Structures are given as structure tokens and as C-alpha cells.
Amino acid sequence: MSDVDTGGGDDHGKKGKKRAKKNSTKIDMTPMVDLAFLLLTFFMLTTTFSKPNAMEINMPLKDPTITPPKIAESTVMTIILSDKNKIYYYYGITDPKVEQTNFGPDGIRKVLLKRNKTVIDAVEKIRKEFEPKIEAATEEKDEKAIEKEMKVAMNKVKGDKNSTMVLIKTDDMAKYKNVVDILDEMSICTVGKYALVDITPVEIEMIKNLK
């Protein structure tokens, strides 16, 4: 390849000076690719994958010989889920006064917290009693044993005969999401006794008058 004349001005007709041949710049990407794969492998092996959240529901035993426990009417609260995130609720069984609420900040959660305050306070008292013991445990087996004892004590309070029993019902317009949400509220509000029950024709007429 011939040299290129880089001269200019008055020296245009003269022979230009020879310059060193410039090599093209080339970057070897192989080390960068290796580094990328090393980092990818590192993060894959060290990252903790999120575990699926599961809701724990205690199902009743299918044993006809077992008689369901009797529940005092004063402890019963009925929640009816309907369309547009509407919630109807009433206390007791005879001559109920139906009220309407929703899933908002001042909705069903506030109602449940107020209704279940005695149980919530008792559970919190148990928690404060057992937490120092759990922190003082030196071995993992001792810590698990104390946690199990604490859970048993809490479940006893939640299942007391005087604690609130919530009956959850839905009409034909309710959404599945609302059922999941209300079950979450049971856990958040420390409700230990609740059941999914079929709605009655009387209740359907009751909520129709409020819509």
C-alpha cells in the first residue's frame, strides 16, 4: 500500500514524510465475558430465592362421631362479603343489626381489632413473657421448645370459649380475592376461631335492603 501524502500548503507538491503505520484498535472481550459469567454464577449460588407464601388453614375433621363445641351467641360475629368490596356484618344470631363496611383503613380491620381486643391484649402479654426466654436460649432446640410452648399458650387464649367466633359468608357477587383478604384479616387481628359458612336466604334479603 502506498503512503498517503499528509502534506499541506506550500509543501503540497513535495514528498511527504513517512509516518508510522497506525494499527486498528481492537479490544479483547473474552475476559469481560468470563467475568460476567463468574458474577452471574456467584449471584445465582448466593441469592436466596423468595419462598411462596402459604396461608395456614385448619380444616375440620370429617368425623361424624365428633360433636362440634357449643358456642355462646354473644361471641358470634357474622361477616358477609359482597360485590364492590362491600362487607356486611352483625353480632349474635337473633334479631341482628346489620352494618356495612369495607376493606379500607377504617373498615373491617378496625371492627375486628375492637371486637377482639381482649384476646389481642392477652396474646401480646404472652409474647412479652416468652420473648426474653427465647432470647436467653443458648441452643436452637431450647429456643424451638420455648417457641412451641408460647404458640400453645397463644392458641389456648385464641380458642377460649369466650373469644370471638367469626362466621364468614359470601353472596353470589363476592370475589375470590375478598375471601383471601378476609382470611388475612383473621390472622392480622388474632382471630383464632372462624369458619366459612353458606349464606342463608334470610341474610340475602337482609343485605339486599341495605344495597
C-alpha positions as CSV (number, residue, x, y, z in Angstrom):
1,M,0.0,0.0,0.0
2,S,1.4,3.4,-0.9
3,D,2.0,6.1,1.7
4,V,-0.5,8.9,2.0
5,D,0.7,12.4,1.4
6,T,-0.2,14.3,4.5
7,G,1.5,17.5,3.4
8,G,-0.4,20.8,3.0
9,G,0.1,24.4,2.0
10,D,3.3,25.2,0.0
11,D,4.6,21.7,0.5
12,H,1.7,20.1,-1.3
13,G,3.9,19.2,-4.3
14,K,6.7,17.9,-2.2
15,K,7.2,14.4,-1.0
16,G,5.5,14.0,2.4
17,K,7.2,12.5,5.4
18,K,6.6,8.8,6.1
19,R,4.6,8.2,9.2
20,A,4.4,5.0,11.3
21,K,1.5,2.8,10.2
22,K,-1.4,3.0,12.7
23,N,-2.8,-0.3,13.9
24,S,-6.5,-0.5,14.4
25,T,-7.7,-0.6,18.0
26,K,-9.1,-4.0,19.0
27,I,-10.5,-4.8,22.4
28,D,-10.4,-8.4,23.5
29,M,-13.9,-9.0,25.1
30,T,-13.1,-12.6,26.3
31,P,-12.0,-11.6,29.8
32,M,-15.1,-9.4,30.2
33,V,-17.4,-12.3,29.1
34,D,-15.7,-14.6,31.6
35,L,-16.2,-12.1,34.4
36,A,-19.8,-11.7,33.5
37,F,-20.4,-15.4,33.7
38,L,-18.5,-15.6,37.0
39,L,-20.6,-12.9,38.5
40,L,-23.8,-14.5,37.2
41,T,-22.8,-17.8,38.7
42,F,-21.9,-16.2,42.0
43,F,-25.2,-14.4,42.4
44,M,-27.2,-17.5,41.4
45,L,-25.5,-19.6,44.1
46,T,-25.6,-17.0,46.8
47,T,-29.0,-15.4,46.3
48,T,-31.9,-16.6,48.4
49,F,-35.0,-17.2,46.2
50,S,-38.2,-15.9,47.6
51,K,-40.4,-18.7,49.1
52,P,-44.1,-18.9,48.2
53,N,-46.4,-17.5,50.8
54,A,-48.9,-20.0,52.1
55,M,-51.9,-19.4,54.3
56,E,-52.3,-21.9,57.1
57,I,-56.0,-23.0,57.5
58,N,-57.1,-25.6,60.0
59,M,-59.8,-27.8,58.3
60,P,-62.4,-29.5,60.5
61,L,-62.1,-33.2,61.0
62,K,-64.5,-35.3,58.9
63,D,-65.6,-37.5,61.8
64,P,-69.4,-37.8,62.3
65,T,-68.8,-39.1,65.8
66,I,-67.3,-35.8,66.9
67,T,-69.8,-33.3,68.2
68,P,-69.0,-29.6,67.4
69,P,-68.5,-27.5,70.5
70,K,-71.3,-25.2,71.6
71,I,-70.7,-21.5,71.1
72,A,-72.3,-18.7,73.0
73,E,-74.4,-16.4,70.9
74,S,-72.8,-13.3,72.4
75,T,-69.4,-14.4,71.0
76,V,-70.6,-14.9,67.4
77,M,-69.9,-12.3,64.7
78,T,-71.1,-12.9,61.1
79,I,-69.3,-11.3,58.1
80,I,-70.9,-11.3,54.7
81,L,-68.8,-10.5,51.6
82,S,-70.5,-8.9,48.6
83,D,-69.7,-7.1,45.3
84,K,-67.5,-3.9,45.0
85,N,-65.5,-4.9,48.2
86,K,-68.6,-4.3,50.4
87,I,-68.7,-6.1,53.7
88,Y,-71.8,-6.6,55.9
89,Y,-71.5,-7.7,59.5
90,Y,-73.6,-8.2,62.6
91,Y,-73.3,-9.7,66.0
92,G,-75.2,-12.5,67.6
93,I,-77.9,-14.6,65.8
94,T,-81.3,-13.5,66.8
95,D,-82.6,-10.1,65.8
96,P,-79.3,-8.9,64.2
97,K,-78.5,-5.3,63.4
98,V,-76.6,-5.4,60.0
99,E,-73.9,-2.8,59.4
100,Q,-71.8,-2.1,56.3
101,T,-68.1,-1.5,55.9
102,N,-65.2,-2.3,53.5
103,F,-61.5,-3.2,53.4
104,G,-60.4,0.4,53.9
105,P,-58.2,1.7,56.8
106,D,-61.2,2.3,59.0
107,G,-63.1,-0.7,57.7
108,I,-63.4,-4.4,58.8
109,R,-59.9,-4.4,60.4
110,K,-60.8,-1.7,62.8
111,V,-64.1,-3.5,63.7
112,L,-62.2,-6.8,64.3
113,L,-59.5,-5.2,66.4
114,K,-62.1,-3.6,68.6
115,R,-64.2,-6.7,68.9
116,N,-61.2,-9.0,69.6
117,K,-59.2,-6.6,71.9
118,T,-59.3,-8.8,75.0
119,V,-57.7,-11.7,73.1
120,I,-55.2,-9.4,71.4
121,D,-54.0,-8.0,74.7
122,A,-53.7,-11.5,76.2
123,V,-51.7,-12.8,73.3
124,E,-49.4,-9.7,73.4
125,K,-48.9,-10.4,77.2
126,I,-47.9,-14.0,76.5
127,R,-45.5,-12.7,73.7
128,K,-43.8,-10.3,76.1
129,E,-43.5,-13.1,78.7
130,F,-41.8,-15.6,76.4
131,E,-39.6,-13.3,74.3
132,P,-36.9,-12.9,77.0
133,K,-36.8,-16.6,77.4
134,I,-36.3,-17.1,73.7
135,E,-33.5,-14.6,73.5
136,A,-31.8,-16.1,76.5
137,A,-31.9,-19.6,75.0
138,T,-28.3,-20.8,74.1
139,E,-29.2,-23.8,71.9
140,E,-31.5,-23.9,68.9
141,K,-33.5,-26.9,70.3
142,D,-34.2,-24.9,73.5
143,E,-35.3,-21.9,71.5
144,K,-37.7,-24.0,69.4
145,A,-39.1,-25.7,72.5
146,I,-39.9,-22.3,74.1
147,E,-41.4,-21.0,70.8
148,K,-43.7,-24.1,70.7
149,E,-44.7,-23.5,74.3
150,M,-45.5,-19.9,73.5
151,K,-47.6,-20.9,70.5
152,V,-49.6,-23.4,72.6
153,A,-50.3,-20.7,75.2
154,M,-51.4,-18.3,72.5
155,N,-53.7,-20.9,70.8
156,K,-55.3,-21.6,74.1
157,V,-56.2,-18.0,74.5
158,K,-57.5,-17.7,70.9
159,G,-59.6,-20.8,71.3
160,D,-61.2,-19.8,74.6
161,K,-64.9,-20.3,74.8
162,N,-65.4,-16.5,75.4
163,S,-63.3,-15.4,72.4
164,T,-64.9,-14.2,69.2
165,M,-66.2,-16.7,66.7
166,V,-66.4,-15.3,63.2
167,L,-68.7,-16.8,60.6
168,I,-67.5,-15.8,57.1
169,K,-70.2,-15.9,54.3
170,T,-70.3,-14.8,50.7
171,D,-73.1,-13.9,48.3
172,D,-73.0,-14.7,44.5
173,M,-71.4,-11.3,43.8
174,A,-68.3,-11.7,46.0
175,K,-64.9,-12.2,44.5
176,Y,-62.3,-14.9,45.5
177,K,-59.8,-12.1,46.3
178,N,-62.1,-10.8,49.0
179,V,-62.2,-14.2,50.6
180,V,-58.4,-14.3,50.7
181,D,-58.3,-10.8,52.1
182,I,-60.7,-11.5,54.9
183,L,-58.8,-14.7,55.9
184,D,-55.7,-12.4,56.1
185,E,-57.6,-10.1,58.4
186,M,-58.4,-13.0,60.7
187,S,-54.6,-13.6,61.1
188,I,-53.8,-9.9,61.4
189,C,-56.5,-9.4,64.1
190,T,-55.6,-12.5,66.0
191,V,-58.9,-14.2,65.5
192,G,-58.4,-17.8,66.4
193,K,-62.0,-19.1,65.7
194,Y,-63.5,-18.6,62.3
195,A,-65.3,-20.7,59.7
196,L,-66.5,-20.4,56.1
197,V,-70.3,-20.9,56.1
198,D,-73.0,-20.8,53.5
199,I,-75.2,-17.7,53.4
200,T,-78.9,-18.1,54.2
201,P,-81.8,-16.8,52.2
202,V,-82.7,-14.6,55.2
203,E,-79.3,-12.9,55.1
204,I,-79.5,-12.4,51.4
205,E,-82.7,-10.4,51.9
206,M,-81.1,-8.5,54.8
207,I,-78.2,-7.2,52.7
208,K,-80.5,-6.5,49.7
209,N,-82.3,-3.9,51.8
210,L,-79.0,-2.2,52.5
211,K,-77.7,-2.0,48.9
